[in-house]
């Protein structure tokens, strides 16, 4: 990610392709994570036992890929917005440094805080696209626990969307936006910051000052791990906010602060904010390595 000129069509296309590939890899893990975070049915089970239970009761497709279409679209849009916004923001920083201080930075040489700030901007922008799609995704990932409706039902997505709009109006599709903003702004700042910082270390260690495919994979994997470690409590609260009405038939206590207090008040205390962390870190390694690798390869090739 080194060219100061930002081509929106390339950034959007490359980001979309990378995001979809990463989502296909991570989605089964994400389903288990959401269930561990949101359902008391799995509160005493390990991730491995939850996987076994899900497979035995619901099978592979219905159990692990329920609701994939919505987040696949979401990953496409989210990653497109993330990479475009990030590169546009860093390019703006480069122009500002040059115009006001006479410093000729490139994206590689920009101060780390500028890259983190740009990541936060990207996360802010992506949150508005991501929230309604994640709302549908999370509801579908736990709906098997309360219904016997088949995954093949053609009306499943439209039914969820109609129910949300009927109950809360069109704005209800952005239920959980504050939680998503908290997770994405801080988490994406760390995500891009970690990726760029690790790449900088690899670049300094290289005799040619160039990065190779292994560097991109390692930096992407590490960025995913650090993102999830930093943003996981906010993600847990978000998952509970967006599934509370499905599992409890009630919107009470489904605000960000209310839900945080509710989770902390339950047996286990702060541990409740970290349910599903292990499986999340497991999925983060291949998914994020793949996202950054595919993005970099596409940008290098085209």
C-alpha positions as a Markdown table, in Angstrom:
| # | Residue | x | y | z |
|---|---|---|---|---|
| 1 | Unk | 0.0 | 0.0 | 0.0 |
| 2 | Unk | 2.5 | 2.6 | -1.1 |
| 3 | Unk | 1.1 | 4.7 | -4.0 |
| 4 | Unk | 0.0 | 8.2 | -2.9 |
| 5 | Unk | -2.5 | 8.3 | -5.8 |
| 6 | Unk | -5.7 | 6.5 | -4.7 |
| 7 | Unk | -7.7 | 4.8 | -7.5 |
| 8 | Unk | -11.2 | 4.4 | -6.0 |
| 9 | Unk | -12.2 | 1.6 | -8.3 |
| 10 | Unk | -9.2 | -0.5 | -7.7 |
| 11 | Unk | -9.3 | 0.1 | -3.9 |
| 12 | Unk | -12.9 | -0.8 | -3.8 |
| 13 | Unk | -12.6 | -3.9 | -6.1 |
| 14 | Unk | -9.5 | -5.2 | -4.4 |
| 15 | Unk | -10.8 | -4.7 | -0.9 |
| 16 | Unk | -14.1 | -6.3 | -1.8 |
| 17 | Unk | -12.5 | -9.4 | -3.2 |
| 18 | Unk | -10.1 | -9.7 | -0.3 |
| 19 | Unk | -13.0 | -9.3 | 2.2 |
| 20 | Unk | -15.2 | -11.9 | 0.7 |
| 21 | Unk | -12.3 | -14.5 | 0.7 |
| 22 | Unk | -11.6 | -13.8 | 4.3 |
| 23 | Unk | -15.2 | -14.1 | 5.3 |
| 24 | Unk | -15.7 | -17.5 | 3.7 |
| 25 | Unk | -12.7 | -18.8 | 5.8 |
| 26 | Unk | -13.8 | -17.2 | 9.1 |
| 27 | Unk | -17.6 | -17.6 | 9.0 |
| 28 | Unk | -18.0 | -21.0 | 10.6 |
| 29 | Unk | -15.7 | -19.9 | 13.5 |
| 30 | Unk | -17.8 | -16.7 | 13.7 |
| 31 | Unk | -21.0 | -18.6 | 14.1 |
| 32 | Unk | -19.6 | -20.5 | 17.1 |
| 33 | Unk | -18.2 | -17.2 | 18.6 |
| 34 | Unk | -21.6 | -15.5 | 18.4 |
| 35 | Unk | -23.3 | -18.5 | 20.1 |
| 36 | Unk | -20.7 | -18.5 | 22.9 |
| 37 | Unk | -21.1 | -14.8 | 23.3 |
| 38 | Unk | -24.9 | -14.6 | 23.2 |
| 39 | Unk | -26.6 | -17.8 | 24.3 |
| 40 | Unk | -26.8 | -19.0 | 27.8 |
| 41 | Unk | -27.4 | -22.5 | 26.3 |
| 42 | Unk | -23.6 | -22.5 | 25.5 |
| 43 | Unk | -22.3 | -20.5 | 28.5 |
| 44 | Unk | -20.9 | -23.6 | 30.2 |
| 45 | Unk | -19.6 | -25.3 | 27.1 |
| 46 | Unk | -16.1 | -25.0 | 25.5 |
| 47 | Unk | -15.7 | -23.9 | 21.9 |
| 48 | Unk | -14.9 | -27.5 | 20.9 |
| 49 | Unk | -18.1 | -28.8 | 22.6 |
| 50 | Unk | -20.1 | -26.1 | 21.0 |
| 51 | Unk | -18.8 | -27.1 | 17.6 |
| 52 | Unk | -19.7 | -30.7 | 18.3 |
| 53 | Unk | -23.1 | -29.8 | 19.5 |
| 54 | Unk | -23.8 | -27.6 | 16.5 |
| 55 | Unk | -22.7 | -30.2 | 14.0 |
| 56 | Unk | -24.6 | -33.0 | 15.6 |
| 57 | Unk | -27.8 | -31.1 | 15.9 |
| 58 | Unk | -27.8 | -28.9 | 12.8 |
| 59 | Unk | -25.3 | -30.3 | 10.4 |
| 60 | Unk | -22.6 | -28.4 | 8.4 |
| 61 | Unk | -24.6 | -25.9 | 6.3 |
| 62 | Unk | -27.4 | -25.1 | 8.6 |
| 63 | Unk | -25.2 | -25.1 | 11.7 |
| 64 | Unk | -22.1 | -23.3 | 10.6 |
| 65 | Unk | -23.2 | -21.3 | 7.5 |
| 66 | Unk | -26.6 | -20.0 | 8.6 |
| 67 | Unk | -26.7 | -16.4 | 7.4 |
| 68 | Unk | -23.6 | -16.4 | 5.3 |
| 69 | Unk | -25.0 | -14.4 | 2.4 |
| 70 | Unk | -25.5 | -11.2 | 4.5 |
| 71 | Unk | -22.0 | -11.1 | 6.0 |
| 72 | Unk | -20.5 | -12.1 | 2.6 |
| 73 | Unk | -22.1 | -9.0 | 1.2 |
| 74 | Unk | -21.1 | -7.2 | 4.3 |
| 75 | Unk | -17.4 | -8.3 | 4.0 |
| 76 | Unk | -17.4 | -7.1 | 0.4 |
| 77 | Unk | -18.7 | -3.7 | 1.3 |
| 78 | Unk | -16.8 | -3.4 | 4.6 |
| 79 | Unk | -13.4 | -4.2 | 3.2 |
| 80 | Unk | -14.0 | -2.0 | 0.1 |
| 81 | Unk | -14.8 | 0.9 | 2.4 |
| 82 | Unk | -12.0 | 0.1 | 4.8 |
| 83 | Unk | -9.2 | 0.0 | 2.2 |
| 84 | Unk | -10.5 | 2.9 | 0.2 |
| 85 | Unk | -11.0 | 5.1 | 3.3 |
| 86 | Unk | -7.7 | 4.1 | 4.8 |
| 87 | Unk | -5.7 | 4.9 | 1.7 |
| 88 | Unk | -7.6 | 8.1 | 1.0 |
| 89 | Unk | -6.9 | 9.2 | 4.6 |
| 90 | Unk | -3.2 | 8.4 | 4.5 |
| 91 | Unk | -2.9 | 10.2 | 1.1 |
| 92 | Unk | -4.5 | 13.2 | 2.7 |
| 93 | Unk | -2.0 | 13.1 | 5.5 |
| 94 | Unk | 0.8 | 12.9 | 3.0 |
| 95 | Unk | -0.5 | 16.0 | 1.1 |
| 96 | Unk | -1.0 | 17.9 | 4.4 |
| 97 | Unk | 2.6 | 17.2 | 5.6 |
| 98 | Unk | 3.9 | 18.3 | 2.2 |
| 99 | Unk | 1.8 | 21.5 | 2.0 |
| 100 | Unk | 2.2 | 22.7 | 5.6 |
| 101 | Unk | 5.6 | 21.3 | 6.7 |
| 102 | Unk | 7.4 | 20.6 | 3.5 |
| 103 | Unk | 7.9 | 17.0 | 4.4 |
| 104 | Unk | 7.8 | 14.4 | 1.6 |
| 105 | Unk | 6.3 | 11.3 | 3.3 |
| 106 | Unk | 5.2 | 8.2 | 1.5 |
| 107 | Unk | 2.6 | 5.8 | 3.0 |
| 108 | Unk | 5.5 | 3.6 | 4.3 |
| 109 | Unk | 7.3 | 6.5 | 6.0 |
| 110 | Unk | 4.2 | 8.2 | 7.5 |
| 111 | Unk | 4.3 | 8.5 | 11.3 |
| 112 | Unk | 2.5 | 5.5 | 12.9 |
| 113 | Unk | 0.0 | 7.7 | 14.6 |
| 114 | Unk | -1.2 | 9.0 | 11.2 |
| 115 | Unk | -1.7 | 5.4 | 10.0 |
| 116 | Unk | -3.6 | 4.5 | 13.2 |
| 117 | Unk | -5.8 | 7.7 | 12.9 |
| 118 | Unk | -6.5 | 6.7 | 9.2 |
| 119 | Unk | -7.5 | 3.3 | 10.4 |
| 120 | Unk | -9.9 | 4.8 | 12.9 |
| 121 | Unk | -11.4 | 6.9 | 10.1 |
| 122 | Unk | -11.8 | 3.8 | 7.9 |
| 123 | Unk | -13.5 | 2.0 | 10.8 |
| 124 | Unk | -15.9 | 4.9 | 11.4 |
| 125 | Unk | -17.0 | 4.9 | 7.7 |
| 126 | Unk | -17.3 | 1.1 | 7.6 |
| 127 | Unk | -19.5 | 0.9 | 10.7 |
| 128 | Unk | -22.5 | 2.5 | 8.9 |
| 129 | Unk | -22.3 | -0.2 | 6.2 |
| 130 | Unk | -21.5 | -3.0 | 8.5 |
| 131 | Unk | -24.1 | -2.6 | 11.3 |
| 132 | Unk | -27.3 | -3.6 | 9.4 |
| 133 | Unk | -25.6 | -6.5 | 7.7 |
| 134 | Unk | -24.1 | -7.8 | 11.0 |
| 135 | Unk | -27.5 | -7.3 | 12.6 |
| 136 | Unk | -29.1 | -9.8 | 10.2 |
| 137 | Unk | -26.0 | -12.1 | 10.4 |
| 138 | Unk | -26.1 | -12.3 | 14.2 |
| 139 | Unk | -29.8 | -12.9 | 14.3 |
| 140 | Unk | -29.6 | -15.7 | 11.8 |
| 141 | Unk | -26.6 | -17.3 | 13.6 |
| 142 | Unk | -28.7 | -17.8 | 16.7 |
| 143 | Unk | -32.1 | -18.3 | 15.2 |
| 144 | Unk | -31.6 | -22.0 | 14.9 |
| 145 | Unk | -31.6 | -22.1 | 18.7 |
| 146 | Unk | -35.2 | -20.8 | 18.8 |
| 147 | Unk | -36.7 | -22.2 | 15.5 |
| 148 | Unk | -36.7 | -25.2 | 13.3 |
| 149 | Unk | -36.9 | -23.2 | 10.1 |
| 150 | Unk | -34.7 | -24.6 | 7.4 |
| 151 | Unk | -31.7 | -22.8 | 6.0 |
| 152 | Unk | -33.1 | -23.2 | 2.5 |
| 153 | Unk | -36.1 | -21.0 | 3.3 |
| 154 | Unk | -36.1 | -18.3 | 0.6 |
| 155 | Unk | -37.8 | -15.9 | 2.9 |
| 156 | Unk | -35.4 | -16.1 | 5.8 |
| 157 | Unk | -33.5 | -12.9 | 5.2 |
| 158 | Unk | -36.5 | -10.9 | 4.1 |
| 159 | Unk | -38.4 | -12.1 | 7.2 |
| 160 | Unk | -35.7 | -11.0 | 9.5 |
| 161 | Unk | -35.5 | -7.6 | 7.8 |
| 162 | Unk | -39.3 | -7.1 | 7.8 |
| 163 | Unk | -39.5 | -8.0 | 11.5 |
| 164 | Unk | -36.8 | -5.5 | 12.4 |
| 165 | Unk | -38.5 | -2.7 | 10.4 |
| 166 | Unk | -41.9 | -3.6 | 11.7 |
| 167 | Unk | -40.7 | -3.6 | 15.3 |
| 168 | Unk | -38.3 | -0.7 | 15.3 |
| 169 | Unk | -38.8 | 1.2 | 12.0 |
| 170 | Unk | -36.2 | 1.5 | 9.2 |
| 171 | Unk | -33.7 | 2.9 | 11.7 |
| 172 | Unk | -33.9 | -0.4 | 13.5 |
| 173 | Unk | -31.6 | -1.9 | 11.0 |
| 174 | Unk | -28.8 | 0.1 | 12.6 |
| 175 | Unk | -29.6 | -1.3 | 16.0 |
| 176 | Unk | -26.2 | -1.7 | 17.7 |
| 177 | Unk | -24.5 | 1.1 | 15.7 |
| 178 | Unk | -22.9 | 2.6 | 18.8 |
| 179 | Unk | -21.4 | -0.8 | 19.7 |
| 180 | Unk | -20.1 | -1.3 | 16.2 |
| 181 | Unk | -18.6 | 2.2 | 16.1 |
| 182 | Unk | -16.7 | 1.5 | 19.4 |
| 183 | Unk | -15.4 | -1.8 | 18.1 |
| 184 | Unk | -14.6 | -0.6 | 14.6 |
| 185 | Unk | -13.0 | 2.8 | 15.3 |
| 186 | Unk | -10.6 | 1.6 | 17.9 |
| 187 | Unk | -10.2 | -1.9 | 16.5 |
| 188 | Unk | -9.5 | -0.8 | 12.9 |
| 189 | Unk | -7.0 | 1.8 | 14.1 |
| 190 | Unk | -5.1 | -1.1 | 15.8 |
| 191 | Unk | -5.7 | -3.4 | 12.8 |
| 192 | Unk | -4.1 | -1.1 | 10.2 |
| 193 | Unk | -1.5 | 0.2 | 12.7 |
| 194 | Unk | -0.3 | -3.3 | 13.6 |
| 195 | Unk | -0.2 | -4.3 | 9.9 |
| 196 | Unk | 1.9 | -1.3 | 8.9 |
| 197 | Unk | 4.1 | -1.5 | 12.0 |
| 198 | Unk | 4.9 | -5.1 | 11.4 |
| 199 | Unk | 5.5 | -4.5 | 7.7 |
| 200 | Unk | 7.9 | -1.7 | 8.6 |
| 201 | Unk | 9.9 | -4.1 | 10.8 |
| 202 | Unk | 10.1 | -6.6 | 8.0 |
| 203 | Unk | 11.1 | -3.8 | 5.6 |
| 204 | Unk | 14.0 | -2.7 | 7.8 |
| 205 | Unk | 15.2 | -6.3 | 8.1 |
| 206 | Unk | 15.2 | -6.8 | 4.4 |
| 207 | Unk | 18.4 | -6.2 | 2.5 |
| 208 | Unk | 16.4 | -4.8 | -0.4 |
| 209 | Unk | 13.8 | -2.9 | 1.7 |
| 210 | Unk | 11.1 | -4.9 | 0.0 |
| 211 | Unk | 8.3 | -7.1 | 1.4 |
| 212 | Unk | 7.5 | -10.6 | 0.2 |
| 213 | Unk | 4.4 | -12.8 | 0.4 |
| 214 | Unk | 5.3 | -14.3 | 3.7 |
| 215 | Unk | 5.7 | -10.9 | 5.2 |
| 216 | Unk | 2.2 | -9.9 | 4.1 |
| 217 | Unk | 0.7 | -13.1 | 5.5 |
| 218 | Unk | 2.4 | -12.7 | 8.9 |
| 219 | Unk | 1.6 | -9.1 | 9.2 |
| 220 | Unk | -2.0 | -9.7 | 8.3 |
| 221 | Unk | -2.4 | -12.6 | 10.7 |
| 222 | Unk | -0.8 | -10.5 | 13.5 |
| 223 | Unk | -3.1 | -7.6 | 12.7 |
| 224 | Unk | -6.1 | -9.8 | 13.1 |
| 225 | Unk | -5.0 | -11.2 | 16.4 |
| 226 | Unk | -4.3 | -7.8 | 17.9 |
| 227 | Unk | -7.5 | -6.4 | 16.5 |
| 228 | Unk | -9.6 | -9.1 | 18.2 |
| 229 | Unk | -7.7 | -8.9 | 21.5 |
| 230 | Unk | -8.3 | -5.2 | 21.7 |
| 231 | Unk | -11.9 | -5.1 | 20.4 |
| 232 | Unk | -13.4 | -8.3 | 21.7 |
| 233 | Unk | -15.3 | -6.9 | 24.8 |
| 234 | Unk | -17.0 | -4.4 | 22.5 |
| 235 | Unk | -17.7 | -7.2 | 20.0 |
| 236 | Unk | -19.3 | -9.3 | 22.7 |
| 237 | Unk | -21.5 | -6.5 | 23.8 |
| 238 | Unk | -22.5 | -5.8 | 20.1 |
| 239 | Unk | -23.4 | -9.5 | 19.5 |
| 240 | Unk | -25.6 | -9.5 | 22.6 |
| 241 | Unk | -27.2 | -6.2 | 21.7 |
| 242 | Unk | -28.1 | -7.5 | 18.2 |
| 243 | Unk | -29.4 | -10.9 | 19.3 |
| 244 | Unk | -31.1 | -10.0 | 22.6 |
| 245 | Unk | -34.6 | -9.8 | 21.2 |
| 246 | Unk | -34.2 | -13.2 | 19.4 |
| 247 | Unk | -33.0 | -15.1 | 22.4 |
| 248 | Unk | -35.1 | -13.2 | 25.1 |
| 249 | Unk | -38.0 | -11.8 | 23.1 |
| 250 | Unk | -37.4 | -8.4 | 24.6 |
| 251 | Unk | -35.5 | -5.3 | 23.8 |
| 252 | Unk | -35.0 | -4.3 | 27.4 |
| 253 | Unk | -31.4 | -3.7 | 28.4 |
| 254 | Unk | -30.2 | -3.8 | 24.8 |
| 255 | Unk | -28.2 | -0.6 | 24.8 |
| 256 | Unk | -24.4 | -0.7 | 24.8 |
| 257 | Unk | -24.0 | 0.4 | 28.4 |
| 258 | Unk | -27.0 | -1.5 | 29.7 |
| 259 | Unk | -25.8 | -4.7 | 28.0 |
| 260 | Unk | -22.2 | -4.2 | 29.3 |
| 261 | Unk | -23.6 | -3.9 | 32.9 |
| 262 | Unk | -25.9 | -6.9 | 32.4 |
| 263 | Unk | -23.0 | -9.1 | 31.2 |
| 264 | Unk | -20.8 | -8.0 | 34.0 |
| 265 | Unk | -23.5 | -8.7 | 36.6 |
| 266 | Unk | -23.9 | -12.3 | 35.5 |
| 267 | Unk | -21.9 | -15.2 | 37.1 |
| 268 | Unk | -18.4 | -15.0 | 35.7 |
| 269 | Unk | -18.2 | -11.2 | 35.7 |
| 270 | Unk | -15.6 | -9.8 | 33.2 |
| 271 | Unk | -15.1 | -13.3 | 31.8 |
| 272 | Unk | -18.4 | -13.0 | 30.1 |
| 273 | Unk | -16.9 | -10.3 | 27.8 |
| 274 | Unk | -14.4 | -12.8 | 26.5 |
| 275 | Unk | -16.5 | -15.8 | 25.7 |
| 276 | Unk | -15.4 | -17.2 | 22.4 |
| 277 | Unk | -12.1 | -15.4 | 22.4 |
| 278 | Unk | -10.1 | -18.5 | 21.7 |
| 279 | Unk | -12.0 | -19.5 | 18.6 |
| 280 | Unk | -12.0 | -15.9 | 17.4 |
| 281 | Unk | -8.2 | -15.7 | 17.6 |
| 282 | Unk | -8.1 | -19.0 | 15.8 |
| 283 | Unk | -10.2 | -17.7 | 12.9 |
| 284 | Unk | -8.4 | -14.3 | 12.9 |
| 285 | Unk | -5.1 | -15.8 | 11.8 |
| 286 | Unk | -6.0 | -17.4 | 8.4 |
| 287 | Unk | -8.8 | -14.9 | 7.6 |
| 288 | Unk | -6.8 | -11.7 | 8.1 |
| 289 | Unk | -3.6 | -13.2 | 6.6 |
| 290 | Unk | -5.7 | -13.9 | 3.5 |
| 291 | Unk | -7.4 | -10.5 | 3.4 |
| 292 | Unk | -4.2 | -8.5 | 3.4 |
| 293 | Unk | -2.3 | -11.0 | 1.2 |
| 294 | Unk | -5.0 | -11.0 | -1.5 |
| 295 | Unk | -5.3 | -7.3 | -1.3 |
| 296 | Unk | -1.6 | -6.8 | -1.7 |
| 297 | Unk | -1.3 | -9.3 | -4.5 |
| 298 | Unk | -4.1 | -7.7 | -6.5 |
| 299 | Unk | -2.7 | -4.3 | -6.0 |
| 300 | Unk | 0.8 | -5.4 | -7.0 |
| 301 | Unk | -0.5 | -7.3 | -10.1 |
| 302 | Unk | -3.1 | -4.8 | -11.4 |
